[in-house]
Amino acid sequence: MVIENDEPLRSDIVTRLEGMGYRVMKVLPSAEKAISLFNQPRPDIILIDIDNTDDKDVFGRAKEINENYNLPIVFLISEAGKAVFESAMRAGTNSFVMKPVREKDLAFKIELTLLKHRKEMEFLQTYQELLDERKKLEILINIRNEALANISDNIRTQTVDASNAIDKAMKMAGRKDKKDLSKAKEALRNQILLVEDLIDNMRIAEDEISISTSVFDLDGLVSNAVEELRPKAGGIGIKVSPREGKVMVNADYYKIKYVTSVLLKHALNLSGKKGELGVEVNVKEGLVRVSIRDLSRMIEFEGQEGLFEKRGTEQGDGSEPEKAKKLLFQDVDLYGIKDIVSAHKGEVGVDGSSEEGVAYYFLIPEASKGARSDDRYGSDVDVERLMDRVSGPSSPNMK
């Protein structure tokens, strides 16, 4: 569509456009008259001569066309001043052809504007598809969270009822039966802790990091994490350096256990489950350091920089499939680790060398002297209090 009210110039432009292979569907003296025709088949592009149009506000009309009908526009201009450029850009276009018009310039600008518009439409379509997928995902997440909340509430109610029943039975039972009932209560406690693991991992995956601290022996936690993982270690050995005494920290037991387990799994994966890992817990100047070192030097030290930073997955160039696989693994496996440790006023990192072997570590503050430990694992644990710590008095507060 051409908007031009000067007859000789209009004929010249139409002739040139048709000579270049374009079909001019309509020639009008103003953009206002063009708008009234947009319910009919629309043009692919509009050419407006800003010097020869009946519109007093040609840029305002162009902006209306751009915003309401999303049609690309090329302006013919005789003066390339700053004011013209700024007005045109406010109208939604930066496509200009200087007069007198040369066919090559006109053809180039038309094709470039059409290509740009086409790419913008493709981008908007992709963006809209992503928004639609995100809405679907949000619906699924809400359904999942509601289901988890209902399951957690049911488990909470039934667990507390079962715990109260066990407590009553223990008061009336003999020594042998009390031992069996104590084991039953311990199994009940483990069920609660599984619920806590599930809820915590969901929060970590959604960047909703919160911590609930208690004073406990970090050395004991690390030993438990190693023993739980040992059956899955394949052919690799895991050597835990012995210590005398406890190493007390005031931290979130399950978040720190999550960090320890993920670092262990990461080291196991990258070592190909061969060789030996060394696990150490050390205290220096009020900081407790947990270190997982590749004693067999199976893990490449190169490429470990920025391991705990959040970033897009690197797919590689196809020539190094193993490296691409490792990078893909690390983005998923180590997600959220840095946030958890930072929430404890600590740090996580990797150090070592080709001679010493790679070591993954995290540091958190030692508990203050005289801090009272909170044994969450004794058989006399208050189940109802533990359930309140897991999910609060009501449903889990999930994102």
C-alpha positions in Angstrom: 0.0 0.0 0.0 1.3 3.4 -1.0 0.2 6.6 0.9 1.0 9.6 -1.4 -1.2 12.5 -2.5 1.1 13.9 -5.2 -0.1 12.4 -8.5 3.1 12.5 -10.6 5.2 11.2 -7.7 2.5 8.6 -6.9 2.5 7.3 -10.5 6.3 7.2 -10.5 6.5 5.2 -7.3 3.8 2.7 -8.4 5.6 2.1 -11.7 8.9 1.5 -10.0 7.4 -0.9 -7.4 5.5 -2.9 -10.1 8.7 -3.0 -12.2 10.5 -4.6 -9.2 7.8 -7.3 -9.0 5.6 -5.9 -6.2 1.8 -5.7 -6.4 0.5 -2.3 -5.3 -3.0 -3.1 -3.9 -4.0 0.4 -3.0 -2.8 4.0 -3.4 -4.3 6.5 -0.9 -3.7 10.2 0.0 -3.7 9.6 3.8 -3.0 7.0 6.5 -6.4 7.8 8.0 -8.2 6.5 4.8 -5.9 3.5 4.9 -7.0 2.5 8.4 -10.6 2.3 7.3 -9.6 -0.5 4.8 -7.8 -2.8 7.2 -10.8 -5.0 7.7 -10.3 -6.0 4.1 -7.2 -8.0 3.0 -4.3 -6.2 4.4 -1.0 -5.2 2.6 2.3 -6.8 3.6 4.0 -3.4 3.9 3.0 0.3 3.7 5.1 3.0 2.0 4.4 6.5 3.3 5.7 9.8 1.8 5.8 12.0 4.9 6.1 15.2 2.8 3.1 14.5 0.6 0.2 13.2 2.6 -3.1 14.8 3.8 -2.3 13.7 7.4 -1.4 16.6 9.7 0.1 14.1 12.1 1.5 11.4 9.8 3.7 9.9 12.5 0.7 9.6 14.9 -1.3 7.8 12.2 1.7 5.5 11.5 2.0 4.7 15.2 -1.7 3.8 15.3 -1.2 1.5 12.3 1.8 -0.1 14.0 0.2 -0.6 17.4 -3.3 -1.7 16.2 -2.5 -3.6 13.0 1.1 -4.6 13.4 2.0 -3.7 9.8 5.6 -2.8 8.7 6.1 0.8 7.4 8.7 2.4 5.3 8.9 6.2 5.2 10.0 8.3 2.2 11.8 11.4 3.5 13.5 14.4 1.9 15.3 15.6 5.1 17.1 13.2 7.4 17.0 15.4 10.5 17.1 14.3 14.1 13.5 15.3 14.8 12.3 13.2 11.8 14.2 10.1 13.0 12.9 10.5 16.6 9.3 10.9 15.4 9.6 7.9 13.2 11.0 5.7 15.9 8.2 6.8 18.3 5.8 5.7 15.5 7.4 2.2 15.7 9.7 2.2 12.7 13.3 3.1 11.7 12.9 2.2 8.0 13.6 5.2 5.7 14.3 5.8 2.0 15.7 9.2 1.0 14.2 11.1 -1.9 14.9 11.3 -4.8 14.1 7.6 -4.7 16.6 5.1 -6.2 15.1 1.7 -7.1 18.0 -0.3 -5.5 17.6 1.6 -2.3 13.9 1.2 -2.3 14.0 -2.5 -3.0 16.7 -3.1 -0.4 14.8 -1.2 2.3 11.5 -3.0 1.5 13.0 -6.4 1.7 15.0 -5.6 4.8 11.9 -4.3 6.6 9.8 -7.3 5.5 12.5 -9.6 6.8 12.8 -7.8 10.1 9.0 -7.9 10.6 8.9 -11.6 9.7 11.6 -12.3 12.3 9.8 -10.2 14.9 6.6 -12.1 14.3 8.4 -15.4 14.6 9.9 -14.2 17.9 6.5 -13.1 19.2 4.9 -16.4 18.3 7.7 -18.3 20.0 7.4 -16.0 23.0 3.6 -16.6 23.2 4.1 -20.3 22.9 6.6 -20.2 25.8 4.1 -18.1 27.9 1.4 -20.7 27.1 3.7 -23.5 28.2 4.6 -21.6 31.4 0.9 -21.2 32.2 0.4 -24.9 31.8 3.5 -25.6 33.9 2.2 -23.3 36.7 -1.1 -25.1 36.7 0.7 -28.4 37.0 2.9 -27.1 39.8 -0.2 -25.8 41.7 -1.8 -29.2 41.3 1.4 -30.9 42.5 1.8 -28.6 45.5 -1.9 -29.1 46.5 -1.4 -32.8 46.2 1.8 -32.7 48.3 0.1 -30.5 50.9 -2.8 -33.0 51.2 -0.5 -35.9 51.4 1.7 -34.2 54.0 -1.4 -33.3 56.1 -2.6 -36.8 56.0 0.8 -38.2 56.9 1.1 -35.7 59.7 -2.3 -36.6 61.2 -1.8 -40.3 60.9 1.8 -40.2 62.2 0.9 -38.1 65.3 -2.0 -40.4 66.1 0.2 -43.5 65.7 2.9 -41.9 67.9 0.4 -41.1 70.6 -0.8 -44.7 70.5 2.7 -46.0 70.8 3.4 -43.7 73.7 0.3 -45.1 75.6 1.3 -48.7 74.8 4.8 -48.1 76.0 3.5 -47.0 79.4 1.7 -50.3 79.8 4.2 -52.6 78.1 7.0 -54.8 79.6 10.7 -54.3 78.9 10.8 -56.6 75.8 7.7 -55.0 74.3 9.0 -51.5 75.0 12.0 -52.3 72.9 9.8 -53.3 70.0 7.6 -50.3 70.4 10.7 -48.1 70.5 11.8 -49.5 67.1 8.3 -48.8 65.8 8.5 -45.2 66.9 11.9 -45.0 65.3 10.5 -46.2 62.0 7.7 -43.7 62.4 10.3 -40.9 62.8 12.1 -42.0 59.7 8.9 -41.7 57.7 8.6 -38.1 58.9 12.1 -37.3 57.9 11.4 -38.7 54.4 8.6 -36.2 54.1 11.0 -33.5 55.1 13.5 -34.6 52.5 10.8 -34.5 49.8 9.6 -31.0 50.8 13.1 -29.6 51.2 14.2 -30.9 47.8 11.1 -29.3 46.1 11.9 -26.0 47.7 15.6 -26.2 46.6 14.5 -27.0 43.0 12.2 -23.9 43.1 14.8 -21.5 44.6 12.8 -21.2 47.8 15.7 -21.6 50.2 14.8 -21.5 53.9 16.7 -22.9 56.9 15.7 -24.3 60.2 18.7 -24.6 62.5 19.7 -27.0 65.3 23.0 -27.9 66.9 24.4 -31.2 65.8 27.6 -33.1 65.1 28.6 -32.4 61.5 31.2 -35.2 61.6 28.4 -37.6 62.4 26.2 -36.2 59.6 29.1 -36.7 57.1 29.6 -40.3 58.2 25.9 -41.0 57.9 25.8 -39.5 54.4 28.8 -41.6 53.3 27.3 -44.9 54.7 24.0 -44.2 52.9 25.9 -43.7 49.6 28.4 -46.5 50.0 26.2 -49.2 48.5 25.8 -47.1 45.4 29.5 -46.3 45.0 30.2 -49.2 42.6 33.9 -49.9 42.5 35.1 -46.8 44.2 36.2 -46.7 47.8 35.3 -43.9 50.2 37.8 -43.3 52.9 36.6 -41.2 55.9 39.4 -39.7 58.0 38.8 -40.5 61.7 38.4 -37.7 64.2 38.4 -37.5 68.0 35.3 -35.9 69.5 32.4 -34.2 67.8 32.3 -31.2 65.5 29.3 -29.2 66.5 27.5 -26.7 64.1 24.3 -24.7 64.4 22.8 -25.4 60.9 19.9 -27.0 59.0 20.7 -30.7 59.3 18.8 -31.7 56.1 20.0 -28.9 54.0 23.7 -29.6 55.0 23.1 -33.3 54.4 21.7 -32.5 51.0 24.9 -30.5 50.2 27.2 -33.3 51.4 25.3 -36.0 49.5 25.2 -34.0 46.2 29.0 -33.3 46.4 29.7 -37.0 47.1 27.4 -38.0 44.1 29.1 -35.5 41.9 32.6 -36.8 42.7 31.4 -40.4 42.2 29.9 -39.6 38.8 32.9 -37.7 37.5 35.4 -40.3 38.7 33.6 -43.0 36.7 33.1 -44.8 40.1 36.7 -45.9 40.0 39.5 -45.3 42.4 39.1 -43.8 45.9 37.6 -40.7 47.5 38.8 -39.2 50.7 36.4 -37.4 53.1 37.6 -35.1 55.8 36.0 -32.8 58.4 38.4 -30.2 59.8 38.0 -27.1 62.1 40.1 -24.0 61.8 39.5 -20.5 63.3 35.8 -21.2 63.9 35.1 -22.6 60.5 34.2 -26.3 59.8 35.5 -27.5 56.4 34.0 -30.7 54.8 36.3 -31.8 51.9 35.7 -34.6 49.4 39.0 -35.3 47.6 39.6 -37.5 44.5 42.6 -39.5 45.9 43.0 -41.4 42.7 43.1 -38.3 40.5 40.4 -39.6 38.1 38.7 -36.2 37.9 40.1 -33.5 35.6 40.9 -30.3 37.4 40.5 -28.2 34.3 37.0 -26.8 33.6 36.0 -26.8 37.3 35.8 -23.0 37.4 32.4 -21.5 38.1 31.1 -25.0 39.0 28.5 -23.7 41.5 27.3 -20.7 39.5 23.8 -20.9 38.0 24.0 -20.8 34.2 22.5 -22.2 31.0 23.4 -25.8 30.1 26.4 -26.1 27.8 25.8 -28.6 25.1 29.2 -28.6 23.5 30.0 -28.7 19.8 29.5 -32.4 19.3 33.3 -33.1 19.1 33.6 -33.6 22.9 30.5 -35.6 24.0 31.9 -36.6 27.3 32.8 -33.0 28.3 29.3 -31.9 27.2 27.8 -34.7 29.2 29.7 -33.6 32.3 28.7 -30.0 31.9 25.0 -31.0 31.4 25.3 -33.1 34.6 26.8 -30.5 36.8 24.2 -27.8 36.0 21.4 -30.1 37.2 23.3 -31.9 40.0 24.7 -28.8 41.8 21.7 -26.6 41.4 21.0 -24.7 44.6 24.2 -25.8 46.5 25.7 -22.3 46.7 22.4 -20.7 47.9 22.1 -23.2 50.7 25.7 -22.8 52.0 25.4 -19.0 51.6 22.3 -19.0 53.8 24.5 -20.6 56.5 27.0 -17.8 56.1 29.5 -20.2 54.5 31.0 -20.9 51.1 31.3 -23.8 48.7 34.1 -24.4 46.2 36.6 -26.6 44.5 40.4 -26.7 44.8 43.4 -29.0 44.4 45.7 -29.7 41.5 46.6 -32.5 39.1 49.1 -33.8 41.7 46.8 -33.6 44.7 43.6 -34.4 43.0 40.4 -32.3 42.8 38.6 -31.5 46.2 35.1 -30.3 46.5 34.5 -28.6 49.8 32.1 -26.4 51.8 32.7 -24.2 54.9 30.2 -23.3 57.6 30.7 -21.7 61.0 31.3 -23.9 64.1 28.7 -23.7 66.8 29.5 -21.5 69.7 31.1 -23.2 72.7 28.5 -24.6 75.1 25.8 -24.7 72.5 23.2 -27.4 73.4 22.8 -30.2 70.9 19.3 -31.0 69.6 19.2 -34.8 69.1 16.6 -35.3 66.4 17.4 -39.0 66.1 16.8 -40.4 69.6 14.1 -43.0 70.0 12.3 -40.6 72.5 11.9 -37.9 69.9 8.7 -35.8 70.1 7.0 -36.8 66.9 4.4 -34.0 66.9 7.1 -31.4 67.5 9.2 -32.8 64.7 6.2 -32.7 62.4 5.7 -29.0 63.2 9.3 -28.4 62.3 8.9 -30.3 59.0 5.8 -28.6 57.6 4.6 -26.2 60.3 1.3 -26.6 62.1 -0.6 -26.7 58.8 0.2 -27.5 55.2 3.7 -27.1 53.7 4.3 -23.5 52.6 5.4 -24.2 49.1 5.9 -21.9 46.1 
